[in-house]
Amino acid sequence: MLKDGRDGVVVAGVEPGSPAAEKGMQNGDIITRANGREVKSAKDVRDAVASAKSDGKSHIRFLIKGQNGSRFVALKMKRA
């Protein structure tokens, strides 16, 4: 679950056992870039995911700001 934040998009819920959880994403992390684009809203993240899918990419990369600094996280996308 994502919600709009002041400095990016806040991760407001991570499903246990999900690919995001397995990659260490946590509640309160802030997504600042998705698929190489700056994101300011949850809609921006959804648009970046849709764009990556339409480009035939199998993964999408996020830049995440968390308690331990910034890091890139690549998540495998589900096939449509």
HUNORDA-V230391 format. One record per run of one state. SS is the DSSP state (hx for helix, st for strand, lp for the rest). FROM is the first residue (numbers start at 1). TO is the last residue. Records with the same first field share a line. If there is no record, write none. Layout:
# HUNORDA-V230391
SS: FROM-TO + FROM-TO
This chain:
# HUNORDA-V230391
lp: 1-1 + 5-8 + 12-18 + 23-29 + 35-36 + 39-41 + 55-58 + 67-68 + 77-80
st: 2-4 + 9-11 + 30-34 + 37-38 + 59-66 + 69-76
hx: 19-22 + 42-54
